[in-house]
Amino acid sequence: MNLAAIDIGGTTIKLATWKDSKLQNNHAVDTPKDLNGFYEVLTAEINKIKQDTKIEGVAISSPGAVDQKTGIIGGSSALPYIHNFKIVDELEKRFELPVSIENDANSAALGELAAGAGKGCNSMGFFVIGTGIGGALIINQKVWHGAHLFGGEFGYMLMGTHTLSELASPVTMANHYNERTGKNLDGKTVFALADQDDPVASDVRSTLIHSLAVAIYNIQHSFDPEKIVLGGGISNNPELIPLLNKEIDQIEANSDLHTLKPVIALCSLKSDANLRGAVANFEQKHQN
């Protein structure tokens, strides 16, 4: 099955052709400022792909709460013009092809399941660690959307009086460091400073690691996935998994619980995860 694959972002839209079971001709365009521009750019890009390859559909990864039953993107994002109307129907008219849309975190999880760190798994937890904490749950190799499309929204989990997004985001970690020191450093730099005897960096990183470890521990013991995969910029840091495993060991030691040890892995598809997952989502819905 040949497809066009699209990953909608707030700044750029990535596109590729899925042909011979691989992504080809990957490229990106600037994200338009309004809906008419959005339609024009995507229709032109799909027509270019059609000239080179006979495609059978268009697979899309998008921000927002995607309702695949109605073809409506709910919630909110940096692109308000894509929300709250039957966008799948509108795109199918313009492309003259079947269209599927899945949420970007869910798409990334499906991509890792199909060809990345979660390959071969039947169940998986997936964390996207960035400005906030997003994620996805995979059960029986399919996304668990939940009754209200909140499946995998780990960032809303409460830890005391704060959410996981407030405690485990590298951006928030850097903000807390900067508030306490008067500096203006990013999360990557603060994370590294914790290894250089910087007491404030050690403290804020400890909060991030502990909060994320508790969340992983809880997901493991509530849904029991085969593997938990971590994505986002912080997943490029080789220290992340050793620190998390050490913290989870400490959590178990402090509570005298020795039950399940989560299997944690870093995402491997990186920037291709959403495109690959959009393809997997389309194939699940249309292959039969």
LOMIDO-597981 format. One line per field, with one value per residue (C-alpha): residue number from 0; residue in three letters; x, y, z. Coordinates in nm, 2 decimals, always signed. Example, Ala and Ser with C-alpha at 12.3 -4.5 7.8 and 13.67 -1.06 7.14 Angstrom:
2
num	c(0/1) $
residu	c(ALA/SER) $
xx	c(+1.23/+1.37) $
yy	c(-0.45/-0.11) $
zz	c(+0.78/+0.71) $
//
This chain:
288
num	c(0/1/2/3/4/5/6/7/8/9/10/11/12/13/14/15/16/17/18/19/20/21/22/23/24/25/26/27/28/29/30/31/32/33/34/35/36/37/38/39/40/41/42/43/44/45/46/47/48/49/50/51/52/53/54/55/56/57/58/59/60/61/62/63/64/65/66/67/68/69/70/71/72/73/74/75/76/77/78/79/80/81/82/83/84/85/86/87/88/89/90/91/92/93/94/95/96/97/98/99/100/101/102/103/104/105/106/107/108/109/110/111/112/113/114/115/116/117/118/119/120/121/122/123/124/125/126/127/128/129/130/131/132/133/134/135/136/137/138/139/140/141/142/143/144/145/146/147/148/149/150/151/152/153/154/155/156/157/158/159/160/161/162/163/164/165/166/167/168/169/170/171/172/173/174/175/176/177/178/179/180/181/182/183/184/185/186/187/188/189/190/191/192/193/194/195/196/197/198/199/200/201/202/203/204/205/206/207/208/209/210/211/212/213/214/215/216/217/218/219/220/221/222/223/224/225/226/227/228/229/230/231/232/233/234/235/236/237/238/239/240/241/242/243/244/245/246/247/248/249/250/251/252/253/254/255/256/257/258/259/260/261/262/263/264/265/266/267/268/269/270/271/272/273/274/275/276/277/278/279/280/281/282/283/284/285/286/287) $
residu	c(MET/ASN/LEU/ALA/ALA/ILE/ASP/ILE/GLY/GLY/THR/THR/ILE/LYS/LEU/ALA/THR/TRP/LYS/ASP/SER/LYS/LEU/GLN/ASN/ASN/HIS/ALA/VAL/ASP/THR/PRO/LYS/ASP/LEU/ASN/GLY/PHE/TYR/GLU/VAL/LEU/THR/ALA/GLU/ILE/ASN/LYS/ILE/LYS/GLN/ASP/THR/LYS/ILE/GLU/GLY/VAL/ALA/ILE/SER/SER/PRO/GLY/ALA/VAL/ASP/GLN/LYS/THR/GLY/ILE/ILE/GLY/GLY/SER/SER/ALA/LEU/PRO/TYR/ILE/HIS/ASN/PHE/LYS/ILE/VAL/ASP/GLU/LEU/GLU/LYS/ARG/PHE/GLU/LEU/PRO/VAL/SER/ILE/GLU/ASN/ASP/ALA/ASN/SER/ALA/ALA/LEU/GLY/GLU/LEU/ALA/ALA/GLY/ALA/GLY/LYS/GLY/CYS/ASN/SER/MET/GLY/PHE/PHE/VAL/ILE/GLY/THR/GLY/ILE/GLY/GLY/ALA/LEU/ILE/ILE/ASN/GLN/LYS/VAL/TRP/HIS/GLY/ALA/HIS/LEU/PHE/GLY/GLY/GLU/PHE/GLY/TYR/MET/LEU/MET/GLY/THR/HIS/THR/LEU/SER/GLU/LEU/ALA/SER/PRO/VAL/THR/MET/ALA/ASN/HIS/TYR/ASN/GLU/ARG/THR/GLY/LYS/ASN/LEU/ASP/GLY/LYS/THR/VAL/PHE/ALA/LEU/ALA/ASP/GLN/ASP/ASP/PRO/VAL/ALA/SER/ASP/VAL/ARG/SER/THR/LEU/ILE/HIS/SER/LEU/ALA/VAL/ALA/ILE/TYR/ASN/ILE/GLN/HIS/SER/PHE/ASP/PRO/GLU/LYS/ILE/VAL/LEU/GLY/GLY/GLY/ILE/SER/ASN/ASN/PRO/GLU/LEU/ILE/PRO/LEU/LEU/ASN/LYS/GLU/ILE/ASP/GLN/ILE/GLU/ALA/ASN/SER/ASP/LEU/HIS/THR/LEU/LYS/PRO/VAL/ILE/ALA/LEU/CYS/SER/LEU/LYS/SER/ASP/ALA/ASN/LEU/ARG/GLY/ALA/VAL/ALA/ASN/PHE/GLU/GLN/LYS/HIS/GLN/ASN) $
xx	c(+0.00/+0.15/+0.05/+0.13/+0.23/+0.19/+0.30/+0.14/+0.34/+0.30/+0.60/+0.65/+0.46/+0.67/+0.57/+0.69/+0.58/+0.53/+0.64/+0.81/+0.74/+0.96/+0.94/+1.08/+1.12/+1.10/+1.07/+0.91/+0.71/+0.63/+0.30/+0.04/-0.12/-0.48/-0.71/-0.72/-0.35/-0.34/-0.57/-0.37/-0.03/-0.14/-0.34/-0.04/+0.19/-0.04/-0.08/+0.31/+0.32/+0.05/+0.26/+0.54/+0.36/+0.02/-0.10/-0.41/-0.46/-0.32/-0.20/-0.18/-0.04/-0.18/-0.19/-0.52/-0.77/-0.85/-1.18/-1.14/-1.51/-1.63/-1.32/-1.30/-0.99/-1.10/-0.90/-0.66/-0.32/-0.10/-0.32/-0.67/-0.80/-0.78/-1.01/-1.38/-1.51/-1.51/-1.16/-1.13/-1.43/-1.29/-0.94/-1.09/-1.28/-0.96/-0.73/-0.99/-0.84/-0.92/-0.77/-0.69/-0.58/-0.43/-0.30/+0.07/+0.17/-0.04/+0.12/+0.47/+0.37/+0.24/+0.56/+0.78/+0.55/+0.57/+0.94/+1.11/+1.18/+0.84/+0.86/+0.73/+0.53/+0.16/+0.13/+0.33/+0.33/+0.48/+0.58/+0.65/+0.86/+0.88/+0.73/+0.47/+0.42/+0.21/+0.19/-0.01/-0.12/-0.10/-0.31/-0.34/-0.12/-0.38/-0.40/-0.62/-0.80/-1.02/-1.39/-1.31/-0.99/-0.77/-0.60/-0.22/-0.25/+0.00/+0.08/-0.25/-0.16/-0.15/+0.15/+0.06/-0.06/+0.12/+0.07/+0.33/+0.38/+0.46/+0.72/+0.88/+0.91/+1.27/+1.13/+0.98/+1.30/+1.50/+1.25/+1.28/+1.66/+1.66/+1.41/+1.64/+1.97/+1.88/+2.04/+1.88/+1.97/+1.79/+1.69/+1.98/+2.23/+2.07/+2.05/+2.43/+2.51/+2.37/+2.67/+2.90/+2.82/+2.57/+2.33/+2.04/+2.07/+2.09/+1.78/+1.56/+1.69/+1.61/+1.25/+1.22/+1.37/+1.17/+0.84/+0.89/+1.00/+0.68/+0.47/+0.64/+0.61/+0.23/+0.17/+0.35/+0.14/-0.19/-0.17/+0.13/+0.26/+0.55/+0.76/+0.76/+0.92/+1.04/+1.04/+1.10/+1.43/+1.54/+1.54/+1.87/+2.04/+2.21/+2.19/+1.81/+1.74/+2.01/+1.88/+1.52/+1.61/+1.80/+1.51/+1.26/+1.48/+1.48/+1.10/+1.06/+1.32/+1.14/+0.80/+0.91/+0.74/+0.93/+0.68/+0.73/+1.04/+0.94/+1.13/+1.22/+1.36/+1.43/+1.25/+1.45/+1.27/+1.32/+1.18/+1.03/+0.81/+0.50/+0.51/+0.57/+0.29/+0.05/+0.11/+0.05/-0.27/-0.40/-0.31/-0.50/-0.81/-0.81/-0.60/-0.90) $
yy	c(+0.00/+0.33/+0.64/+1.01/+1.07/+1.41/+1.53/+1.86/+2.08/+2.44/+2.56/+2.31/+2.03/+1.72/+1.51/+1.18/+0.91/+0.56/+0.33/-0.02/-0.03/+0.27/+0.65/+0.82/+1.18/+1.33/+1.71/+1.99/+2.31/+2.60/+2.57/+2.81/+3.08/+3.01/+2.73/+2.84/+2.84/+2.50/+2.35/+2.50/+2.39/+2.03/+1.99/+2.10/+1.87/+1.57/+1.64/+1.64/+1.30/+1.17/+1.27/+1.04/+0.76/+0.60/+0.64/+0.49/+0.73/+1.01/+0.93/+1.23/+1.30/+1.60/+1.79/+1.80/+1.55/+1.36/+1.18/+0.92/+0.83/+1.18/+1.30/+1.61/+1.74/+1.86/+2.02/+2.30/+2.35/+2.61/+2.58/+2.68/+2.67/+2.29/+2.23/+2.16/+2.07/+1.76/+1.82/+1.46/+1.50/+1.83/+1.69/+1.38/+1.61/+1.80/+1.50/+1.27/+0.99/+0.83/+1.02/+0.91/+1.15/+1.05/+1.26/+1.32/+1.15/+0.85/+0.85/+0.85/+0.56/+0.36/+0.44/+0.31/+0.00/-0.07/-0.01/+0.13/+0.07/-0.10/-0.34/-0.68/-0.56/-0.62/-0.35/-0.03/+0.29/+0.59/+0.92/+1.24/+1.46/+1.82/+2.15/+1.93/+1.56/+1.38/+1.02/+0.72/+0.38/+0.08/-0.22/-0.52/-0.32/-0.04/+0.30/+0.31/+0.64/+0.63/+0.73/+1.10/+1.08/+1.13/+0.79/+0.85/+1.21/+1.13/+1.50/+1.55/+1.30/+1.46/+1.43/+1.60/+1.94/+1.95/+1.77/+1.56/+1.82/+2.07/+1.84/+1.64/+1.88/+1.98/+2.32/+2.36/+2.22/+2.49/+2.76/+2.66/+2.66/+3.01/+3.15/+3.03/+3.14/+3.44/+3.27/+3.19/+2.83/+2.56/+2.22/+2.03/+2.26/+2.23/+1.86/+1.85/+2.09/+1.84/+1.62/+1.91/+1.96/+2.24/+2.20/+2.38/+2.18/+1.86/+1.95/+2.04/+1.74/+1.51/+1.64/+1.57/+1.22/+1.12/+1.25/+1.07/+0.75/+0.75/+0.80/+0.51/+0.29/+0.37/+0.31/-0.02/-0.13/-0.01/-0.11/-0.35/-0.28/-0.49/-0.18/+0.19/+0.40/+0.76/+1.03/+1.40/+1.59/+1.45/+1.10/+1.19/+1.20/+0.86/+0.93/+0.93/+0.56/+0.48/+0.76/+0.64/+0.28/+0.38/+0.60/+0.32/+0.08/+0.34/+0.37/+0.00/-0.02/+0.26/+0.09/-0.27/-0.35/-0.59/-0.67/-0.54/-0.37/-0.15/-0.22/+0.13/+0.22/+0.53/+0.60/+0.51/+0.66/+1.02/+1.27/+1.00/+0.85/+1.06/+0.99/+0.62/+0.61/+0.79/+0.52/+0.25/+0.41/+0.43/+0.07/-0.04/+0.14/+0.08/-0.23/-0.47) $
zz	c(+0.00/-0.11/+0.09/+0.14/+0.51/+0.68/+1.02/+1.11/+1.34/+1.46/+1.27/+0.99/+0.82/+0.74/+0.44/+0.29/+0.06/+0.20/-0.07/-0.07/+0.31/+0.38/+0.41/+0.10/-0.02/+0.33/+0.32/+0.51/+0.44/+0.65/+0.84/+0.68/+0.90/+0.81/+0.69/+0.32/+0.31/+0.48/+0.22/-0.06/+0.06/+0.14/-0.18/-0.38/-0.19/-0.24/-0.61/-0.64/-0.47/-0.70/-1.00/-0.89/-0.71/-0.73/-0.37/-0.21/+0.08/+0.30/+0.66/+0.89/+1.24/+1.40/+1.73/+1.92/+2.05/+1.73/+1.72/+1.45/+1.46/+1.36/+1.18/+1.41/+1.59/+1.93/+2.20/+2.12/+1.96/+1.81/+1.50/+1.61/+1.25/+1.23/+1.52/+1.58/+1.23/+1.01/+0.87/+0.75/+0.51/+0.39/+0.31/+0.14/-0.10/-0.19/-0.21/-0.37/-0.15/+0.19/+0.48/+0.84/+1.12/+1.45/+1.74/+1.72/+2.05/+1.95/+1.61/+1.76/+1.98/+1.68/+1.49/+1.77/+1.79/+1.42/+1.36/+1.67/+2.03/+2.08/+1.78/+1.87/+2.18/+2.22/+2.48/+2.55/+2.74/+2.56/+2.72/+2.52/+2.75/+2.64/+2.74/+2.91/+2.94/+2.68/+2.59/+2.47/+2.58/+2.34/+2.42/+2.18/+1.94/+1.91/+2.07/+2.38/+2.32/+2.63/+2.67/+2.64/+2.42/+2.73/+2.71/+2.76/+2.89/+3.17/+3.22/+3.40/+3.67/+4.02/+4.24/+4.55/+4.46/+4.12/+3.79/+3.63/+3.36/+3.63/+3.79/+3.51/+3.22/+3.13/+3.05/+3.39/+3.55/+3.38/+3.48/+3.85/+3.82/+3.66/+3.92/+4.20/+4.04/+3.83/+3.53/+3.19/+3.11/+2.91/+3.04/+2.87/+3.04/+3.38/+3.35/+3.28/+3.56/+3.81/+3.74/+3.82/+4.19/+4.12/+4.42/+4.26/+3.94/+4.14/+4.33/+4.03/+3.83/+4.13/+4.13/+3.75/+3.78/+4.09/+3.94/+3.61/+3.79/+4.01/+3.70/+3.52/+3.82/+3.85/+3.48/+3.50/+3.80/+3.66/+3.30/+3.30/+2.95/+2.82/+2.77/+2.85/+2.57/+2.63/+2.36/+2.34/+2.34/+2.68/+2.53/+2.36/+2.70/+2.78/+3.15/+3.16/+3.18/+3.44/+3.66/+3.63/+3.70/+4.00/+4.13/+4.07/+4.27/+4.55/+4.53/+4.57/+4.85/+5.04/+5.01/+5.06/+4.72/+4.50/+4.23/+3.87/+3.73/+3.43/+3.11/+2.99/+2.65/+2.45/+2.13/+1.82/+1.52/+1.64/+1.38/+1.17/+1.45/+1.38/+1.00/+1.05/+1.31/+1.08/+0.82/+1.08/+1.19/+0.83/+0.76/+1.08/+0.96/+0.58/+0.50/+0.54) $
//
